[in-house]
């Protein structure tokens, strides 16, 4: 992807077929004036989760991000890194306050588990979210 930044702070793996997700991604693209975010759409035909040693289920279960050093992050931590990258660090700091942090994590997990249903993209196979195995994810939350 030639329009990707070369000096990025966080890469976000997003579902380009999710209308709610795309609202957030459009906002972040607009706010990312210094191109500190690398955007990777997992819904494109050329996306290969194996290239990242992850399964498509991993990417679909919750939002993932990757730092320049290769470290993986997931869930609310991805949003913290994204909004810090666009200059909203002071706001991000508030999301780490005990209570606020726990509420955001719980709220995001409810959203992530029901995202396909909430966006009208649920079928019998896509909304049966199985239990994650410990080896299915090595990410920081």
C-alpha positions, -999 to 999 in steps of 0.1 A, spaced: 0 0 0 18 31 -12 -2 56 8 8 40 41 30 61 64 66 51 69 71 67 103 41 53 121 33 48 158 6 22 156 -9 0 130 -46 -7 133 -63 -38 118 -99 -30 112 -130 -45 96 -138 -24 65 -172 -41 62 -183 -29 97 -203 3 94 -196 14 130 -159 5 127 -156 25 95 -171 57 112 -143 55 137 -116 48 111 -128 77 89 -126 100 119 -91 87 127 -79 91 91 -92 127 91 -74 134 125 -42 117 115 -26 147 98 9 136 106 3 100 93 12 83 125 -13 55 120 -9 26 96 -44 14 85 -49 -22 75 -83 -34 64 -88 -71 72 -119 -73 50 -99 -69 17 -93 -99 -6 -55 -94 -3 -54 -95 35 -38 -126 48 -40 -132 86 -13 -159 83 12 -133 73 8 -119 108 7 -153 125 -29 -148 136 -62 -163 125 -91 -143 109 -111 -152 140 -85 -134 161 -89 -103 140 -127 -105 139 -131 -112 176 -116 -78 187 -97 -49 172 -59 -55 170 -30 -32 167 7 -35 162 35 -13 173 66 -5 153 87 -29 174 63 -58 165 44 -59 198 7 -67 195 -21 -49 213 -58 -55 214 -91 -40 226 -92 -7 243 -54 -4 243 -56 -1 205 -79 29 208 -57 45 234 -27 42 211 -47 55 181 -60 86 199 -26 93 214 -11 91 179 -35 119 167 -27 142 196 -53 133 222 -29 121 249 -45 140 278 -79 125 270 -62 90 267 -47 94 302 -83 97 316 -91 63 301 -65 47 323 -81 59 356 -93 29 376 -130 25 372 -130 43 339 -105 18 325 -126 -12 337 -158 3 324 -143 9 290 -128 -26 288 -162 -42 298 -181 -20 274 -157 -28 245 -159 -65 252 -197 -63 250 -195 -44 217 -168 -67 202 -188 -98 211 -220 -84 195 -205 -63 167 -217 -84 138 -252 -86 153 -253 -49 159 -243 -41 123 -268 -66 108 -240 -89 95 -248 -119 117 -255 -154 104 -254 -188 120 -217 -192 116 -204 -156 121 -222 -149 155 -211 -182 171 -181 -168 190 -163 -197 206 -140 -196 236 -106 -183 229 -77 -206 236 -46 -193 254 -24 -198 224 -48 -180 201 -35 -146 211 -3 -131 224 -13 -95 228 -12 -67 254 -46 -54 265 
